[in-house]
Amino acid sequence: DNYSKLAVQSMKTYKIPASIKLAQAIYSSNAGQSKVAREARNHFGLLCNTEYQGEQYYETSDRSGNCYRTYATVEESFQDHNLFLTTRPRYESLFQLSPMDYKAWANGLQACGYSVNPEYAQRLIAIIEKYTLTRFDKQGMPAQTAEPEVAEPQQTSGTKPVTTTSGNTQTPKEQPKKKTEVQETAQQNEAAQQKRTYENGTEPDTVINGIEVYIQ
């Protein structure tokens, strides 16, 4: 609980599962109660090596004579562990695994030689499941981006689509334009001329430019 935020941030930045991060810290530091964790702020049991130039810590009761790295804060310990995993070629295969697959990560760490304990992977898995540490993995995953809404195509010319019996949507053909007033007037005049009744009771043989022509 004290350092879960650091583990979640490590997952967001370095893709190391938060559950694995916390399980490693709990196992290596005896849940923060070991002398190395309390006095050297080293929660992952990282040892000194040729590339390490910081302060050193020797645990007096440790008969192995191991030299442990010393940190000013626990945060520095978590960050150094991030770099320890991400900058060494031997751990590259881990980052091909899903960050949500804590079992694969636990077995991968053992296969890469992180610990000499042959039961290291099973110890990590047991800790994760005992304390339900996978809940922190969910916090470390990026939020899913909502898919943008697709706007419906705008209809033009005031026509509405028609759905056929087959379920296909079709746009009806445009209605023919109405006859112009000039055309209507011409047709009306022609009809009137054909129906006109003349004073002599007969119809002209033809009409030319409005002049009635009778052929004798």
DRENPA-3360 file (N, C-alpha, C; in nm, 2 decimals, always signed):
BEGIN
1 = DNYSKLAV = +0.08/-0.12/+0.00/+0.00/+0.00/+0.00/+0.09/+0.13/+0.00 ~ +0.20/+0.12/+0.07/+0.28/+0.24/+0.08/+0.35/+0.28/-0.05 ~ +0.38/+0.18/-0.13/+0.46/+0.20/-0.25/+0.39/+0.16/-0.38 ~ +0.26/+0.14/-0.37/+0.18/+0.09/-0.49/+0.18/+0.20/-0.60 ~ +0.18/+0.33/-0.56/+0.18/+0.43/-0.66/+0.31/+0.43/-0.74 ~ +0.42/+0.40/-0.68/+0.55/+0.39/-0.75/+0.55/+0.27/-0.85 ~ +0.48/+0.16/-0.81/+0.48/+0.05/-0.90/+0.39/+0.08/-1.02 ~ +0.28/+0.14/-0.99/+0.18/+0.18/-1.10/+0.25/+0.27/-1.20;
9 = QSMKTYKI = +0.33/+0.37/-1.15/+0.40/+0.46/-1.23/+0.51/+0.39/-1.31 ~ +0.57/+0.29/-1.25/+0.67/+0.22/-1.32/+0.61/+0.14/-1.44 ~ +0.49/+0.09/-1.42/+0.42/+0.02/-1.52/+0.38/+0.11/-1.64 ~ +0.34/+0.23/-1.61/+0.30/+0.33/-1.71/+0.42/+0.37/-1.79 ~ +0.53/+0.39/-1.73/+0.65/+0.44/-1.79/+0.74/+0.33/-1.86 ~ +0.76/+0.22/-1.78/+0.85/+0.12/-1.83/+0.79/-0.01/-1.87 ~ +0.66/-0.02/-1.86/+0.59/-0.14/-1.90/+0.62/-0.26/-1.81 ~ +0.67/-0.24/-1.69/+0.69/-0.35/-1.59/+0.56/-0.37/-1.51;
17 = PASIKLAQ = +0.50/-0.48/-1.51/+0.37/-0.50/-1.44/+0.38/-0.46/-1.29 ~ +0.29/-0.38/-1.25/+0.29/-0.33/-1.11/+0.29/-0.45/-1.01 ~ +0.21/-0.55/-1.04/+0.20/-0.67/-0.95/+0.34/-0.73/-0.94 ~ +0.41/-0.75/-1.05/+0.55/-0.81/-1.04/+0.64/-0.72/-0.96 ~ +0.63/-0.59/-0.99/+0.72/-0.49/-0.92/+0.70/-0.50/-0.77 ~ +0.58/-0.50/-0.72/+0.55/-0.51/-0.58/+0.59/-0.65/-0.52 ~ +0.56/-0.75/-0.60/+0.59/-0.89/-0.55/+0.74/-0.90/-0.53 ~ +0.82/-0.85/-0.62/+0.97/-0.86/-0.61/+1.01/-0.78/-0.49;
25 = AIYSSNAG = +0.95/-0.66/-0.47/+0.99/-0.58/-0.35/+0.96/-0.65/-0.22 ~ +0.84/-0.71/-0.22/+0.79/-0.78/-0.10/+0.88/-0.90/-0.07 ~ +0.91/-0.97/-0.17/+1.00/-1.09/-0.15/+1.14/-1.06/-0.11 ~ +1.20/-0.96/-0.18/+1.34/-0.93/-0.15/+1.36/-0.85/-0.02 ~ +1.26/-0.78/+0.02/+1.28/-0.69/+0.14/+1.20/-0.74/+0.26 ~ +1.14/-0.86/+0.25/+1.06/-0.91/+0.36/+0.95/-0.81/+0.39 ~ +0.88/-0.76/+0.29/+0.78/-0.66/+0.30/+0.83/-0.53/+0.37 ~ +0.96/-0.50/+0.33/+1.01/-0.37/+0.38/+1.07/-0.38/+0.52;
33 = QSKVAREA = +1.08/-0.50/+0.58/+1.13/-0.52/+0.71/+1.27/-0.57/+0.72 ~ +1.34/-0.60/+0.61/+1.47/-0.65/+0.62/+1.57/-0.53/+0.65 ~ +1.69/-0.56/+0.70/+1.78/-0.46/+0.74/+1.83/-0.38/+0.61 ~ +1.84/-0.45/+0.50/+1.89/-0.39/+0.38/+1.78/-0.28/+0.33 ~ +1.66/-0.32/+0.35/+1.55/-0.23/+0.31/+1.54/-0.11/+0.41 ~ +1.55/-0.14/+0.54/+1.54/-0.03/+0.64/+1.66/+0.06/+0.64 ~ +1.78/+0.01/+0.63/+1.90/+0.09/+0.65/+1.96/+0.14/+0.52 ~ +1.94/+0.06/+0.41/+1.99/+0.11/+0.28/+1.89/+0.15/+0.18;
41 = RNHFGLLC = +1.76/+0.14/+0.23/+1.64/+0.17/+0.14/+1.65/+0.09/+0.01 ~ +1.71/-0.02/+0.01/+1.72/-0.11/-0.10/+1.61/-0.22/-0.09 ~ +1.50/-0.20/-0.17/+1.38/-0.29/-0.15/+1.39/-0.41/-0.25 ~ +1.49/-0.41/-0.34/+1.50/-0.52/-0.44/+1.62/-0.60/-0.43 ~ +1.70/-0.58/-0.33/+1.82/-0.66/-0.30/+1.92/-0.65/-0.41 ~ +1.93/-0.53/-0.48/+2.02/-0.51/-0.59/+2.17/-0.50/-0.53 ~ +2.26/-0.58/-0.59/+2.39/-0.58/-0.54/+2.48/-0.48/-0.61 ~ +2.59/-0.45/-0.55/+2.69/-0.36/-0.61/+2.76/-0.44/-0.73;
49 = NTEYQGEQ = +2.80/-0.37/-0.83/+2.88/-0.43/-0.94/+2.98/-0.32/-0.99 ~ +3.05/-0.35/-1.09/+3.15/-0.27/-1.14/+3.10/-0.13/-1.19 ~ +2.97/-0.13/-1.24/+2.92/-0.01/-1.29/+2.85/+0.08/-1.18 ~ +2.84/+0.02/-1.07/+2.77/+0.10/-0.96/+2.88/+0.18/-0.89 ~ +2.85/+0.31/-0.88/+2.94/+0.41/-0.82/+2.89/+0.47/-0.69 ~ +2.77/+0.43/-0.64/+2.71/+0.49/-0.53/+2.76/+0.43/-0.39 ~ +2.69/+0.46/-0.29/+2.73/+0.41/-0.16/+2.70/+0.26/-0.15 ~ +2.78/+0.20/-0.06/+2.76/+0.06/-0.04/+2.72/+0.02/+0.10;
57 = YYETSDRS = +2.65/-0.09/+0.10/+2.60/-0.14/+0.23/+2.63/-0.29/+0.25 ~ +2.69/-0.32/+0.36/+2.72/-0.46/+0.39/+2.63/-0.50/+0.51 ~ +2.55/-0.60/+0.49/+2.47/-0.64/+0.60/+2.55/-0.73/+0.69 ~ +2.57/-0.69/+0.82/+2.67/-0.76/+0.91/+2.63/-0.91/+0.93 ~ +2.50/-0.93/+0.93/+2.45/-1.07/+0.96/+2.45/-1.16/+0.83 ~ +2.49/-1.10/+0.72/+2.49/-1.17/+0.59/+2.63/-1.23/+0.57 ~ +2.64/-1.36/+0.60/+2.76/-1.43/+0.59/+2.82/-1.44/+0.45 ~ +2.74/-1.41/+0.35/+2.78/-1.41/+0.21/+2.88/-1.30/+0.18;
65 = GNCYRTYA = +2.87/-1.19/+0.26/+2.96/-1.08/+0.24/+2.91/-0.99/+0.12 ~ +2.78/-1.00/+0.08/+2.73/-0.93/-0.03/+2.73/-0.78/-0.01 ~ +2.76/-0.71/-0.11/+2.76/-0.56/-0.11/+2.63/-0.51/-0.17 ~ +2.55/-0.44/-0.10/+2.42/-0.40/-0.15/+2.43/-0.25/-0.18 ~ +2.35/-0.21/-0.28/+2.34/-0.07/-0.32/+2.26/+0.01/-0.21 ~ +2.30/+0.13/-0.19/+2.24/+0.21/-0.09/+2.17/+0.33/-0.16 ~ +2.05/+0.37/-0.12/+1.98/+0.48/-0.18/+1.94/+0.58/-0.07 ~ +1.92/+0.70/-0.12/+1.88/+0.81/-0.02/+1.73/+0.79/+0.01;
73 = TVEESFQD = +1.65/+0.74/-0.09/+1.51/+0.72/-0.07/+1.46/+0.59/-0.13 ~ +1.35/+0.55/-0.09/+1.29/+0.42/-0.15/+1.26/+0.45/-0.29 ~ +1.21/+0.57/-0.33/+1.18/+0.60/-0.47/+1.30/+0.58/-0.56 ~ +1.42/+0.61/-0.51/+1.54/+0.59/-0.59/+1.57/+0.44/-0.61 ~ +1.53/+0.36/-0.51/+1.54/+0.21/-0.52/+1.45/+0.16/-0.63 ~ +1.33/+0.21/-0.63/+1.23/+0.17/-0.74/+1.28/+0.21/-0.88 ~ +1.33/+0.33/-0.89/+1.38/+0.38/-1.02/+1.50/+0.30/-1.06 ~ +1.59/+0.27/-0.97/+1.71/+0.19/-1.01/+1.67/+0.05/-1.06;
81 = HNLFLTTR = +1.57/+0.00/-1.00/+1.52/-0.13/-1.04/+1.46/-0.13/-1.18 ~ +1.39/-0.02/-1.21/+1.34/+0.01/-1.35/+1.45/+0.00/-1.45 ~ +1.56/+0.08/-1.42/+1.67/+0.08/-1.51/+1.74/-0.05/-1.52 ~ +1.75/-0.12/-1.41/+1.81/-0.25/-1.40/+1.75/-0.35/-1.50 ~ +1.62/-0.35/-1.51/+1.55/-0.44/-1.60/+1.55/-0.39/-1.75 ~ +1.54/-0.26/-1.76/+1.52/-0.21/-1.90/+1.65/-0.19/-1.98 ~ +1.76/-0.18/-1.91/+1.88/-0.15/-1.98/+1.98/-0.27/-2.00 ~ +1.93/-0.39/-1.96/+2.01/-0.51/-1.97/+1.95/-0.60/-2.08;
89 = PRYESLFQ = +2.04/-0.64/-2.18/+1.99/-0.73/-2.29/+1.92/-0.86/-2.24 ~ +1.97/-0.91/-2.13/+1.92/-1.04/-2.08/+1.77/-1.04/-2.04 ~ +1.72/-0.92/-2.02/+1.58/-0.90/-1.98/+1.49/-0.85/-2.10 ~ +1.55/-0.84/-2.22/+1.47/-0.78/-2.33/+1.35/-0.87/-2.36 ~ +1.36/-1.00/-2.35/+1.25/-1.09/-2.38/+1.12/-1.06/-2.29 ~ +1.15/-1.01/-2.17/+1.03/-0.99/-2.08/+0.94/-0.89/-2.14 ~ +0.99/-0.79/-2.21/+0.91/-0.68/-2.26/+0.83/-0.72/-2.39 ~ +0.85/-0.84/-2.43/+0.76/-0.89/-2.54/+0.64/-0.96/-2.48;
97 = LSPMDYKA = +0.63/-0.97/-2.35/+0.52/-1.03/-2.29/+0.41/-0.93/-2.26 ~ +0.29/-0.98/-2.24/+0.18/-0.89/-2.20/+0.20/-0.84/-2.06 ~ +0.19/-0.71/-2.03/+0.21/-0.66/-1.90/+0.10/-0.70/-1.80 ~ -0.01/-0.77/-1.86/-0.11/-0.82/-1.77/-0.10/-0.97/-1.74 ~ +0.01/-1.03/-1.79/+0.04/-1.17/-1.77/+0.14/-1.19/-1.66 ~ +0.10/-1.18/-1.54/+0.20/-1.18/-1.43/+0.27/-1.32/-1.42 ~ +0.21/-1.42/-1.45/+0.27/-1.56/-1.45/+0.38/-1.57/-1.55 ~ +0.36/-1.52/-1.67/+0.46/-1.52/-1.77/+0.58/-1.44/-1.73;
105 = WANGLQAC = +0.56/-1.32/-1.67/+0.66/-1.24/-1.62/+0.74/-1.31/-1.51 ~ +0.67/-1.37/-1.42/+0.74/-1.44/-1.31/+0.83/-1.55/-1.36 ~ +0.78/-1.63/-1.45/+0.86/-1.74/-1.50/+0.97/-1.68/-1.59 ~ +0.94/-1.57/-1.66/+1.05/-1.51/-1.74/+1.16/-1.45/-1.66 ~ +1.14/-1.39/-1.55/+1.24/-1.34/-1.46/+1.33/-1.46/-1.42 ~ +1.27/-1.57/-1.38/+1.35/-1.68/-1.34/+1.43/-1.74/-1.45 ~ +1.37/-1.75/-1.57/+1.44/-1.80/-1.69/+1.56/-1.71/-1.73 ~ +1.55/-1.58/-1.70/+1.65/-1.48/-1.74/+1.76/-1.48/-1.63;
113 = GYSVNPEY = +1.75/-1.55/-1.52/+1.85/-1.56/-1.42/+1.84/-1.45/-1.32 ~ +1.73/-1.39/-1.30/+1.72/-1.28/-1.20/+1.75/-1.33/-1.06 ~ +1.71/-1.45/-1.03/+1.74/-1.50/-0.89/+1.79/-1.64/-0.91 ~ +1.87/-1.68/-0.81/+1.93/-1.82/-0.81/+1.83/-1.92/-0.74 ~ +1.73/-1.87/-0.68/+1.63/-1.95/-0.61/+1.55/-2.02/-0.72 ~ +1.55/-2.16/-0.72/+1.47/-2.23/-0.83/+1.32/-2.21/-0.81 ~ +1.27/-2.16/-0.70/+1.13/-2.14/-0.67/+1.09/-2.00/-0.68 ~ +1.18/-1.92/-0.74/+1.15/-1.77/-0.74/+1.02/-1.74/-0.81;
121 = AQRLIAII = +1.00/-1.80/-0.92/+0.87/-1.76/-1.00/+0.75/-1.80/-0.92 ~ +0.75/-1.92/-0.86/+0.64/-1.96/-0.78/+0.62/-1.87/-0.65 ~ +0.72/-1.82/-0.60/+0.71/-1.73/-0.48/+0.65/-1.60/-0.52 ~ +0.69/-1.55/-0.64/+0.63/-1.42/-0.68/+0.48/-1.44/-0.71 ~ +0.44/-1.55/-0.78/+0.30/-1.58/-0.81/+0.22/-1.59/-0.69 ~ +0.27/-1.66/-0.59/+0.20/-1.68/-0.46/+0.17/-1.55/-0.39 ~ +0.27/-1.46/-0.39/+0.26/-1.33/-0.33/+0.15/-1.24/-0.40 ~ +0.16/-1.25/-0.54/+0.06/-1.17/-0.62/-0.08/-1.21/-0.59;
129 = EKYTLTRF = -0.10/-1.34/-0.59/-0.23/-1.40/-0.57/-0.28/-1.38/-0.42 ~ -0.19/-1.39/-0.33/-0.23/-1.38/-0.19/-0.28/-1.23/-0.16 ~ -0.21/-1.13/-0.21/-0.25/-1.00/-0.19/-0.33/-0.93/-0.30 ~ -0.37/-1.01/-0.40/-0.45/-0.96/-0.51/-0.38/-0.83/-0.57 ~ -0.25/-0.85/-0.60/-0.17/-0.74/-0.66/-0.21/-0.70/-0.80 ~ -0.28/-0.79/-0.87/-0.32/-0.76/-1.01/-0.41/-0.64/-1.02 ~ -0.47/-0.60/-0.91/-0.56/-0.48/-0.91/-0.48/-0.35/-0.95 ~ -0.35/-0.36/-0.92/-0.26/-0.24/-0.95/-0.22/-0.25/-1.10;
137 = DKQGMPAQ = -0.22/-0.36/-1.16/-0.19/-0.37/-1.30/-0.30/-0.30/-1.38 ~ -0.42/-0.31/-1.34/-0.53/-0.24/-1.41/-0.51/-0.09/-1.40 ~ -0.46/-0.04/-1.29/-0.44/+0.11/-1.28/-0.32/+0.15/-1.37 ~ -0.23/+0.06/-1.40/-0.11/+0.10/-1.48/-0.13/+0.09/-1.63 ~ -0.25/+0.03/-1.67/-0.28/+0.02/-1.81/-0.33/+0.16/-1.86 ~ -0.30/+0.20/-1.98/-0.35/+0.33/-2.03/-0.50/+0.32/-2.06 ~ -0.57/+0.43/-2.04/-0.71/+0.43/-2.06/-0.74/+0.41/-2.21 ~ -0.85/+0.34/-2.24/-0.88/+0.32/-2.38/-0.95/+0.44/-2.44;
145 = TAEPEVAE = -0.91/+0.48/-2.56/-0.96/+0.59/-2.62/-1.09/+0.56/-2.69 ~ -1.20/+0.63/-2.66/-1.33/+0.61/-2.72/-1.32/+0.63/-2.87 ~ -1.39/+0.54/-2.95/-1.39/+0.56/-3.09/-1.47/+0.68/-3.13 ~ -1.43/+0.76/-3.23/-1.50/+0.88/-3.27/-1.63/+0.84/-3.33 ~ -1.73/+0.92/-3.31/-1.86/+0.89/-3.37/-1.86/+0.93/-3.52 ~ -1.92/+0.84/-3.60/-1.92/+0.87/-3.74/-2.05/+0.94/-3.78 ~ -2.03/+1.06/-3.84/-2.15/+1.15/-3.87/-2.22/+1.09/-3.99 ~ -2.35/+1.09/-3.98/-2.43/+1.04/-4.09/-2.43/+1.14/-4.21;
153 = PQQTSGTK = -2.42/+1.09/-4.33/-2.41/+1.18/-4.45/-2.54/+1.26/-4.46 ~ -2.51/+1.39/-4.49/-2.63/+1.48/-4.50/-2.70/+1.46/-4.63 ~ -2.83/+1.47/-4.62/-2.91/+1.46/-4.74/-2.92/+1.59/-4.82 ~ -2.93/+1.58/-4.95/-2.93/+1.70/-5.03/-3.06/+1.70/-5.11 ~ -3.09/+1.82/-5.16/-3.21/+1.85/-5.24/-3.34/+1.81/-5.18 ~ -3.34/+1.80/-5.04/-3.46/+1.78/-4.97/-3.52/+1.64/-5.00 ~ -3.45/+1.55/-5.06/-3.50/+1.41/-5.08/-3.47/+1.32/-4.97 ~ -3.56/+1.23/-4.94/-3.54/+1.13/-4.83/-3.51/+1.00/-4.89;
161 = PVTTTSGN = -3.41/+0.92/-4.83/-3.38/+0.79/-4.88/-3.50/+0.70/-4.86 ~ -3.51/+0.60/-4.95/-3.62/+0.51/-4.95/-3.56/+0.37/-4.92 ~ -3.61/+0.29/-4.82/-3.57/+0.16/-4.79/-3.65/+0.06/-4.87 ~ -3.58/-0.02/-4.95/-3.65/-0.12/-5.03/-3.68/-0.25/-4.95 ~ -3.75/-0.34/-5.01/-3.78/-0.46/-4.94/-3.66/-0.54/-4.91 ~ -3.55/-0.52/-4.99/-3.43/-0.60/-4.97/-3.34/-0.54/-4.86 ~ -3.38/-0.42/-4.81/-3.31/-0.36/-4.70/-3.21/-0.25/-4.75 ~ -3.20/-0.24/-4.88/-3.10/-0.14/-4.94/-3.17/+0.00/-4.93;
169 = TQTPKEQP = -3.09/+0.10/-4.91/-3.14/+0.23/-4.91/-3.11/+0.30/-5.04 ~ -3.20/+0.36/-5.10/-3.19/+0.42/-5.23/-3.24/+0.57/-5.22 ~ -3.18/+0.65/-5.30/-3.23/+0.79/-5.31/-3.32/+0.80/-5.43 ~ -3.44/+0.84/-5.42/-3.53/+0.85/-5.53/-3.48/+0.95/-5.63 ~ -3.52/+0.92/-5.76/-3.48/+1.01/-5.87/-3.55/+1.14/-5.85 ~ -3.49/+1.25/-5.90/-3.55/+1.38/-5.89/-3.67/+1.39/-5.98 ~ -3.78/+1.45/-5.93/-3.90/+1.47/-6.01/-3.87/+1.57/-6.12 ~ -3.93/+1.54/-6.24/-3.91/+1.64/-6.36/-3.96/+1.77/-6.32;
177 = KKKTEVQE = -3.89/+1.87/-6.37/-3.93/+2.01/-6.34/-4.06/+2.04/-6.40 ~ -4.14/+2.13/-6.34/-4.27/+2.17/-6.39/-4.25/+2.26/-6.52 ~ -4.35/+2.25/-6.60/-4.35/+2.33/-6.72/-4.34/+2.48/-6.69 ~ -4.27/+2.55/-6.77/-4.27/+2.69/-6.75/-4.40/+2.76/-6.79 ~ -4.42/+2.87/-6.74/-4.55/+2.95/-6.76/-4.57/+2.97/-6.91 ~ -4.45/+3.00/-6.98/-4.46/+3.03/-7.13/-4.52/+2.91/-7.20 ~ -4.47/+2.79/-7.17/-4.51/+2.66/-7.23/-4.66/+2.64/-7.20 ~ -4.70/+2.66/-7.08/-4.84/+2.64/-7.04/-4.93/+2.74/-7.12;
185 = TAQQNEAA = -4.89/+2.86/-7.13/-4.97/+2.96/-7.20/-4.99/+2.93/-7.35 ~ -4.87/+2.88/-7.41/-4.88/+2.85/-7.55/-4.98/+2.73/-7.57 ~ -4.97/+2.63/-7.48/-5.06/+2.52/-7.50/-5.20/+2.56/-7.48 ~ -5.23/+2.65/-7.38/-5.37/+2.69/-7.36/-5.42/+2.77/-7.48 ~ -5.34/+2.85/-7.54/-5.38/+2.93/-7.66/-5.41/+2.83/-7.78 ~ -5.32/+2.73/-7.79/-5.35/+2.64/-7.90/-5.48/+2.56/-7.88 ~ -5.51/+2.52/-7.76/-5.63/+2.45/-7.73/-5.75/+2.54/-7.75 ~ -5.73/+2.67/-7.71/-5.85/+2.76/-7.73/-5.88/+2.78/-7.88;
193 = QQKRTYEN = -5.77/+2.79/-7.96/-5.79/+2.81/-8.10/-5.87/+2.69/-8.16 ~ -5.83/+2.57/-8.12/-5.89/+2.45/-8.18/-6.04/+2.44/-8.14 ~ -6.08/+2.50/-8.02/-6.22/+2.49/-7.97/-6.30/+2.61/-8.01 ~ -6.24/+2.71/-8.07/-6.31/+2.83/-8.09/-6.43/+2.81/-8.20 ~ -6.54/+2.87/-8.17/-6.65/+2.87/-8.26/-6.66/+3.00/-8.34 ~ -6.65/+2.99/-8.47/-6.65/+3.11/-8.55/-6.79/+3.15/-8.59 ~ -6.81/+3.29/-8.62/-6.94/+3.34/-8.66/-7.00/+3.27/-8.78 ~ -6.92/+3.23/-8.88/-6.97/+3.17/-9.00/-7.00/+3.02/-8.98;
201 = GTEPDTVI = -6.97/+2.97/-8.86/-7.00/+2.83/-8.83/-6.90/+2.73/-8.88 ~ -6.80/+2.78/-8.94/-6.69/+2.69/-9.00/-6.56/+2.73/-8.94 ~ -6.47/+2.63/-8.94/-6.34/+2.65/-8.88/-6.24/+2.69/-8.99 ~ -6.15/+2.77/-8.97/-6.05/+2.81/-9.08/-5.97/+2.69/-9.11 ~ -5.92/+2.69/-9.24/-5.83/+2.58/-9.28/-5.70/+2.58/-9.21 ~ -5.66/+2.70/-9.18/-5.53/+2.71/-9.10/-5.53/+2.85/-9.04 ~ -5.43/+2.87/-8.95/-5.41/+3.00/-8.88/-5.27/+3.03/-8.89 ~ -5.24/+3.14/-8.95/-5.10/+3.19/-8.97/-5.08/+3.32/-8.90;
209 = NGIEVYIQ = -4.99/+3.32/-8.79/-4.96/+3.44/-8.72/-5.09/+3.50/-8.67 ~ -5.19/+3.42/-8.62/-5.31/+3.47/-8.57/-5.41/+3.51/-8.67 ~ -5.38/+3.49/-8.80/-5.48/+3.53/-8.91/-5.55/+3.40/-8.96 ~ -5.67/+3.40/-8.95/-5.75/+3.28/-9.00/-5.75/+3.28/-9.15 ~ -5.72/+3.17/-9.21/-5.71/+3.15/-9.36/-5.82/+3.05/-9.40 ~ -5.90/+3.10/-9.49/-6.01/+3.01/-9.55/-5.98/+2.98/-9.69 ~ -5.98/+2.86/-9.73/-5.96/+2.83/-9.87/-6.10/+2.81/-9.94 ~ -6.13/+2.89/-10.04/-6.26/+2.89/-10.11/-6.26/+2.76/-10.20;
% end
